[in-house]
Amino acid sequence: IAKFIQNAKVHAEKDIITEGILHSDVSAGGEINVDKGKGSIIGGNISATNVVSAKNIGSPMGALTDIQIGIKPCVYTEYRELIGVIAKEQEELSSIEKEIIYIKTKNIGVGSEEFKRSKLERMIRRRQELLEQLESDKSRYKKLADQVNNITEGMVEVHEKIYPGSKIIMGSISKSIDYVQNRCCFVKRGEDIFAEELIERLNGRKAENV
């Protein structure tokens, strides 16, 4: 529980309750509730497993505000990071392959055979290390991608307004907000994210808890 979060990086294993989040990276293993006081989320990256609830998301000035929901933040972060890691490994592997071909086919000077052999051995060892690491990372990425692509839970509740510049992310699907929307709830259905009237969703949640 915090009165206000501004220009900060905050993570909680369970829920976060605050009256405002401004230009911050905030993640929670449970819910993020910003529906008291001013109740605004403006700018930054917000991530929760179950629910993000706020009075207002974004701002009339179009502050870039990303809301990620439906999967544990640590899982989603690892998933996104692995995309970059695998790309770098593939790039290095391609460079090493070219270097190996160059060393094998080019005459690099009299008396340099020992240097050539030593460099070639280093390149071959590094290639093998990369191939093994790449296989491991791709396997891990596939498992994470299965989790991300099969999200069925999670929702974003907007009690007043959500502004253009905001984006809702659920797994591999995202929805950019193009116009001001009032009192709505965002949920994933099939391969898309839909906005529903908030009152219907809240009544549905109450009924589930009876």
N, C-alpha and C positions, 0 to 999 in steps of 0.2 A: 504494500500500500504506500503510495506517494502522493503528495499534494499535486505536484506538477513535474513533468519530465521535459527538459529542454536541452538540445545540443548534447545528448548523452547516448551512451550505449548501455542498455539494460537487458538482463536476461533473468528469468525466473523459471524454476522447475515446474511450478504450478500456475497460479493466477496472478495477474497484475491488475490492480484497481487504482485509478488516478483520475484527476479532473481535467487533465490536458496533456497532450504529447505534441511537442514542437520540434521539427527537424531532428529527429532522433532515430536510432536503430533499436527497436524494442521487440523482444521475443518472449513467448511464454509457452510452457508445456501444456497449459490448460487454456484459460480464457484471458482476454484483455478487455476490461470494462472501463470505458471512458464516458459514462453516461450521467455523471453527476457534475454539478457546477457548470462551468462553460462547456465541458464535455467535447472538446475539439481535438481531432488528430490532424495536424497540418505538417506536411512534408515528412520525408524520411521513409524508412522501411519498417513495417509492422508485421509481425509473424506470430501466429498462434495455432495450436492444434485444433481447438474446438470452435470458439466463437470470438469474434471481434465486435464489440458493441460500442457505439459512440453516438452522441447527438449530431455532430457534424464531422465529415471527413473531407479533407482538402480545404481550399479557400477560393473566394471569388477571383483572386489573382492567378489562379491556376497552379498553385504549389504542387509539385510532383510528389504524390503520396501513394506508395505501394502497400497493399494489404494482402498478405499471403496467409491462406487458411487451409485447414483440412489434413495437415500432416505435421509431425513434430518438426519444429524449426531446425533442429540439428540434422535431421535426415535431409530436409530440403536444401540446407546449406551445403552438406557434403555432396549431394547430387549435382548442384550447380558448380561447385568447385571442381568436381571430377571431369566435367566437360572441358574446362580449361586445361587441366592436368593432362588429359588424354591427347588433346590437340598439340600441346607442347612436346609430349613424348613422340607423337607421330612425326612432328616436324624435325626433331632431333634425329630420329631413326632414318628419315629420308636423307638428311644431310650426311649421316654416317655412311649410308649405302653409296652415295655419290663419292664420298672420300675414299672408300674402299676400292671402288672401281678405278678411280684416278690413280691410286697408289699401285694397283696391280698392272695397269696398262701403260703408265708413263715411265720413261727413263729419267730418273731424278739425279743422275750424275755418277761418274766413276767413283768407286770407293764409298758409296753410300748405301750399299746393299744391307749392311747391318742396321742402319738407321731405318731403312725402308721396311725391313722385316719386323723390327721392334714396333714401329708405328702401326703396321698392319695388324700385329697381334693385339695391340691396345684397342684399335678400332673394332676388331672382331669380338673381343671380350665385352666392350661397351655395348655393341649391338645385341649380344646375347642377353646382357643384363636388362636392356631396354625391352626386348621382346618378352622376357619373363614378367617384367613390371607392367607392361602394357596389357598382357593377358590377364593379370591379376586385377588391374584397374578396370578393364572392360567387364570382367565378371562381376565386380562389385557394382559398377554402374548399372548393369542390367538388372540386378536385384533391386537397386534403389529406384530405377525407372519403373519397374513393375509396381512398386508401392505408390510412386507419384502419379502414375497414369490411372491407377485404380481407386483414387479417392472417391468416397461416396458421402462422407460426413463433413461437417463444418459449415459455418455460415457467417455472413457479415451483416450486422443489424445497424441501420441508419435511422435514428429517431427523429432527425430533423432534415438535414440536407447533405448530399454528397455532390461535390463539384467536379467539373472537368479538370483534368490533370491527375485525377485519382485513377488507380488501376487495381482491380481485384484479380488475384492469382489463386487458382485452385489446381494444384498439381502442374500439369503441362499446359493447362488452359488459362488464358488471361482475358479479361474484359476491361477495355479502356472506357472511362466515363466521358461521353461527348457533350452532355448537357446536364443541367442541374436536375437532380431527382430528389423527391421528397418522401420521407417516411417509407423506406423500403428495406427489403432483406434480400441479399444475394445468396443463391444456392446453386450447386452444380447438379445438372440433370443430363445424363448421357454425356455428350461431347461438347456441352456448352454451359455457360453460366447465365442464369436468369435472375431478373429482379421481380420480387413479389411484393404485394402490399404487406407492410410490417405487421399490421394488426392480425392478419391471418396466421402468420408464422408464430407470433407470440401466443395466440390462442392455442395453436397446435402444440407448442412446447408446454403450456400449462396443462393441457389435456394429457400429455404423456407422463407428467409428474403426478397426476392424481392417482 
